[in-house]
């Protein structure tokens, strides 16, 4: 589809879910993409780590795609870049810190020199076809979080990206209330806005508050080794922890490759300039327990992250009974079981756990209701389009905006084509959307045969039937809850398959498809009798 003389919006990811953000703006025959993110897999995709938005719609229209503008460097906004940007064949724009992390991804994928990455240093407006774009710094849980001000012939869009309000962000200088009010005075046609924390009746809180809370926490643990786990990308939190280590007289040790990568990129971009020296693992073991502060990845329960390996005592860094772990991060929905597993292991070893429920050692990077209402008042948009949330979050923000007095709200989901202008704003069509998964080295449909079969195998197990050239039958079951009954099941299933094959008469005895189906049904019925399961059955005809 080619946009006409109009301003369109279409989310291919990130609307109806938190993560995997891919947004499209259409104007005067051209498309602009904002962010190209991914999400991490859950139990619904066994054997899969990464999940992407299906870009089929824009890939079919890539001749009209002008480029990709990246708001910030979180994985749900940049993580899909190395997998799709070469095929899209368009340039990207990013601020320096984001560009460094994207460049690392391109280098790892062997795409350096194959993709154009434009670094926006001075935040001056730049032109991409009919779109004039300005970066506007806003506080978030990563360096260089940005909103986008997108000017078009049909009106101005304020695309918030991920944001919060913070008078003491520790890193960076956000756009001020006065500057945002001035933008509102000039007129904002539509605000496309983060919905993540819309149900939070309180403001998200300041990084400066976290600094004071962590500083107050240290004297409570004299003589103990303290480990703080946080999101590696939160440069402001790293700045805070560096200052806390120095103020509390503790040596700092960092555990996690992603932390090393972020610290390097932050320093190269002019951040963490006064970050204290980091000691090596082998040096840490000689530091008195009460004089060491460890910063580690793994607060979401990731099995290969540093905290998990420290908890399992398979890491060079060690914790002992009486030591403490501070979870300076929020619990991402879906990770509750994995986090609980880590915390239970720590508790079983006599290691103290402190979370943001006991102490204000973490604040969110997304706006609560007071912050949303403040931004509504400063910008005074004519139209509100909620994004970046599950359906319940976006529906609630639409209600909040309407109650606040925003004249028009548009509730949309992934794949919805929304006309912003001219005329009455609203949905007027749909495009293909969905999910893709990185399965091994192959990107495939999330609802494809391989993933569907894998789910079935995980739930019901598998039975294999091998039929020899002379009619001998062998049966093997995998994943059936039979244990001591397994041998009797195999004997009975073998007999059932032999009997079913014996009932075939005349030409049916030589019909391959009929023999396979008879054997399959017989084996499956036997498995269901013995286990209550309906396994997948594979029949192999030998000697045919």
N, C-alpha and C positions, 0 to 999 in steps of 0.2 A: 504493500500500500504506500502511495506517495502522498504526503500531506499537501493540501491545497493552500489557498490564501486563508490560513487559520493557525491557531496555536493549539497543539494537542499535547496530551500527557498519556503515557502508558508505562505501567510497571510490569516488567517481566519477572521480577523477584523482589522480595522484601515487603510486599503488601499482602497481609494475611499470615505473616510469619515474621519472626525476628531473626534476621540474617539474610544472606544471599541477595544483597541489594543490587538491582539493575533497573535503572529508570531511563525512560526515553522521553525527549521533548521533540515534537514535530512542528515545523514552521516553513511555509513557502517552499515546499518540495523537498525539504531536508530534515534529517533526524540528528539529534545530539544525544549521546549516552552519558548519563551521570552515574558513575561507579560501576564496577564489574566484580561483584563479590561472590563468595561461596559460603557454605555452612558445613558443619561437621556432621557426620552420619550418626544415627542412633540405631536402636535395635531393629527398626523397620527395614534397614538395608544391611543384612548380615554380610560381613566380609568387606564392607565398603567404608572408607575413611572420609571422602569428600563428596559433597553434593553441590551441583551447579544448577542455575536456572537454564531452561531450554531456550536457546537464542535463535531458534529456527526462523522466527518471524523477521528479526533484524538481519540475520544472515542472508535471507532471500532478498532483502532490500538494502544490502550493504553498499550498493552503488550510490545510495542517497544518504549514507551515514557519514557525517563529517569528522567525528572524533569522539574520544572518551575523556571526560573531565572527572578527576578523582577528588573527592572531598577530604579524605583522610586515610590513614594507613591501617586501619583495622581489617582483619582478614575478610570480614563479611562485606567489605567494600572494595578490596583489591585482590582477594585471594584467587579469583578466576582469571586474572590477567594473563599469566603465562600459558594457560590452556586454550585461550580463545583469541587473544589479540592479534596473532599472526594471521589467522584466518579472516578476521574482520578487516585487516589491512588498513587501519586508520591510525592517526597519531593520537597520543595521550597528552594530557596536561596535569601537572601536580605541583604542589609547593615542595621546597627542598627536602624536608625530612621524609615526606611520603615518597618523593621521587627516588631517594636513596634506597628505601626498602623495596620499591618496585624494581629498581635496577638490579638489586640482588636477586630477585626472582627471575628476571630476564636472563641474567648471567647463568644462573643455575639451569635454566631451560635451554641455553645455547642460543638465545635470541638477541644478544647484544649486536647492534648494527643492523638487525632485521626489522626493528620497530622504532618508530620515532617517539621519543619521550621529551616533551617540552617542560622545562623547569621554570615556574613562575616565581621569581625572586622578590619582586617589589610590590606585589599585590595590585599592580595597575590593571585596569580593564584591558581585555584582549578580545579580539573578534574571531568568531568561528562562523562563517556564513552569515545567516540572518540573526545570529545570537551574539550579543555583547555580554561578556561574563566578567564579574569581579569576585575575587575571593574575599570573604569577610570572616576574620578569625572569631571563633566562639569557643568557650571552654568546653572540654570534653576529657575523657580518660586516656588521652594520647596527645602527643605534641602535634600542633598544627591541625587541630580540628577546625573545619571551615564550613560556613554556609556559602551558598552561591547566590549572587544577585544576577539574574539573567534578564537582560533587556531584549525585547523583541518588538517588531512593528505593531504588535497587538496588545502590548502591555508588559508589565514587569513581574517576574516571578522571584519570590524569595524561597529558595530551596534550603531548608535549615541544615541538612545533614544531621549528624548526631551532635547533640549540644546540651548544655546546661548553663545556668547563671552562676558565676563564682567571682566574688570580690577578691579572693586570694588564691588564684589557681596554681601558684608556685612556679609554673612554667608558661611562658607566653603572655601576651597582652590581648585580651578579648576586645571586640568591638564594644564601645560603651553604650549606655542607655541613650545618651544624647545623640550619638551617631545613628543608632537604630531609629530613634524618633524622627531624625531628619530624613531618613529613607522613607518612613511612613508618611511624612509631610509631602514628599514628592509623589507618592502614590504607589501602592502595591496592588496589582491585580489579583494575584493568587499567592498563598503561602502553602508550600508543600512541606509538611511538618512531621517530625519524629513523634511517635505515639507511645513509646515503650513504657514510660512511667506515669501514664495518665491517671491511673488509679491511686497514685500516691498523693495523699492530701497535703503532704509537707514538701517544702523545697528539698532538692537533692542533697544540699550541704556543700561545704567548701573543703577543698584540699588542705587549706590552712588549719581547719578543725582536726583533720586526720593527723597532721603534724603534731599538734598539741596532745592529742589522745595517745599517739604512739610514744611521745616523749614521756608522758605520765605513766605509761605502761611499764617502761623499762625498770624503774626502781622497785617495782613489785616483784621482780624476778632476779634479785641479786644473787650472784653465785650460780646462776643457771645459764645454760646455753639457750639462746633465743633464735628461733627460725621464723622468718616472716615470709609467707607465700602470697604472691600477688600476680596480677596480669603483667606479663613481660612488657607489653606495649605501653604501659602506663608510665610514661617518662616523668610526669609530675610526682607519682608515688615513689619512683626511684630517687628523684631529687629529695623528697621528704625523708626517705630511709637513709640516704647518705648523710643528711643533716642530723638525723636522730642518732646514727652511729657515732658521729663526731661528738655530739653534745653529751651522749651517755658514756663516752670513753670506751667504746667497743670497736674492735677491729671488724672490718666488713669483708665477708666472703660471699661470692655470687655463684650459684649453682643452677645451670641450665643454659643450653646453647642459645635459645631464643633471647635470654637476658643478655648474653654477651653480644649478640647481633644488634639488639636494640640500643644498648649502651654505646656501642661503636657508632651506630648511625646517628644517635643523639649528639654525641660529642662532635662528630664531623659536621653537624648542622648547627653548632653553636650552643647546644644545651649541655647540661651537666658539667659545666666548666670547672666548678669547685667540688666535683664528686670526689670523695676520699679514695685513696689508693685501695685496691682490692687485693687481698692476700690469696695465695694458692691453697688448694685443698691440703697439700702436705704441710703447709705452714699452719693451717688452722688447727691441726691436731695438737700443736704445742702451745696454743693460746689458752690461758686459764678460762674455764667454762663461763664465768661471769663477765668475761671481756670480749666475747665473740657474738656478732650478729650475722646470721646467715640469711640471705635473700634467695629464695628458691622458686622455681616454676612448679606447677602441679596442683594448684589449689582447686582445680575442677576434678581431681581424682584421676588424671590421665595416667595410665599404667606405666608408661615409659618415661615420665617426667621425673625431675630430681626428687621431689618430695616423696613420691611413691617408692623410689629406690632407697631413699634414706629411711623411710618407714620400714621397708623390708630388710634393712641392714645389708643391702647389696651395693652401697655407695661408699666412697672414701670418707665422706662426712658422717659423723655418728651423733645420734641423740641417745641420752640415757634417761633412766627414771628420774623424774623431777624437772627435766628440761621442759620447754614450752614452745608451742607452735601457734603463731598468730595468723589467722586467716584474714588478711587484709584485701578481701575480694568478695564480690557477691556470688551467690550460688546460682549459676545459670540453670534455668528450667531444663530438666532432662538429665542433669548431672547429679541429682540428689543421691542416687544409690552409690555411684562411684565415690562421691565425696564422703558419704556415710561410711563406706568401707575403709577409706583411709583413716578417718577419724576414729573408728572403732579399733583399728590396729594400733593407733597411737595410744588410745586410752588403755588398751590391754597391756601396753608396755609401761604404763605409769607416767606417760608424758601428758602434760597439761595442754588443753586446747582453749584458745580464746577466739571468738568470732565477733562479728559486728553486732551480735545480739547482746553480748556482755559489755562491749566497749565500742565507742564510735571510731573504730580503726579503719573504716571504709566508708566512702560515699559514692553514690552512683554517678555515672557520666551522662545521665539522661534527665530531662526536666520533669519535675512533679507539677501538679496542677497550678500552684502559685506562679511558677516560672512560665508555664504556658500562657496563663492569663496576662502576665506582665508583657510577654512578647506580642500577644494579640493587641494589647493597648498601645504599644509603641509603634507597631507596623500598620495596624488598622486595615488589614487586607479586605478586599471585596469578596474573595473566595478562599475557603480553607479546604485543602485536600490532605487528609491524614494518610501517612505511610508509616513504614518501619514499626510494625506491630502485628500481633495476631488480630483476627477480625474483631474480637471483643475490645481490644485496645483502640483500634481505629474507629469503631462505632461510638465508643465512649468519647473520644476526642471530637468527633463530629457533633455529638450532643453538647459537649462543653463549649465548643466554638459558637454554636447556635445560641446557647443560653447566654454567652457573653455578648452577643450582638453582631457577630460576623454575618453579613447579609446572606451569604450562600455557602453551603458546604456540599462537597461531593464525596460520597462514600464509594470507594472502588476497591478492586482486588486485582491480583496478577492477571494480565491478559486483557483487562478492560481498556478500551479506547475511550478517552475522555476528551471532549472538546472544551477548552477553557474559553476561547474567544474565536470569532465573534458570536453573539447571541447568548442564549441561556446556557450556562455551563452544565455539563452532565455527560454520562456515558451514552455512546451512540453505536458501539459495536464491540466485538471481541476478536483477539488474535490468538494464534496458537501459543500456549505457554505450558509449563510443567517443570519436571525435574530430570536432570541427568546425574549419573553417578560415575565417579572414577573407580572402576572395578579392576584392580590390578593396574595394568597400563592402558586400559581401554575405557573410553568415555562412551557410555551406553544409556539407554532409557531406564529411568528408575523403576518403571513398571514393566520392563522387558521380561522375556522368558527366563533368562538366567537368574534374575533376582527373585522372580515369582517361584521358580523351582527351588531355589535355595531356602526360601521361607518354608515351603512345604516340607522339604527334607528336615529342616530344623524342628518342625512341629510333629511330624508323623514318622520320620525315619524312612528307610528304604529296604526293599527286598529285591534281590537279584535271583533270577531263575535261568539256569543254563541247561539247554536240551541238546544231548548228543545226537550224532548221526543215526545211532541205533536205538534212540528213544530213551536213553538214560537221562535222568533228571537230577540236577543238583540245585539246592536252594541255600541262600545265605541272607541273613537279616542284619541290618545296621541301624542302630539307634532305637531299637524296640525295647520296651521295659520288661524283658523276659527273664534275664538272669538264669536261675537254675532250671527254668522251663524251656530254655532256648533249644536244647537238643530235641526235646519232644515236639516242639513246634516245627523244627526243620523236617523231622521224620513225617509228621502229619501233612505238612505243606507239600513235601515231595510226593507223597501218596495221592494227595488231592490233584496235583498237576498231572500226574501220570493217568489218573482216572479220567480227568477232563479231556486229555488228548486221546484217550482210548474211545471216547464217545463220538469222535469225529469219524464220519463215514465217507466212503467214496472219494470224490474229488476234494472234499474238505480236508482229508488227511494230507493232501499235498499243497494246500493253500497256505502259504507262509503267513499271511495276515490273520487268517482264522486261527491258526495254531498259536500265534503269539497272543491273540486276544483271549483265547481259552485258557492258556497258561497264566496270563496276567490276572484274570478274574479269579481263578482258583487260588492262586497264591495270596491275593489280597484278602479274599474271604477268610482264609486260614489265619492270616495275620490279625485280622479284626477279631476273630473268635478268641484268639489267644491273648491279645494285648489291648483290645478296644481302640486301636489306632487304625487309620486308613493310609498305609504307607504308599509312597511311590514305588512302582514295580517295574523293573527293567528285565525284559526277556531276551536272551541271546540264543539264537539257533546256531549250533555248531555243525559244520559239515554241509550246510546248505549251499 
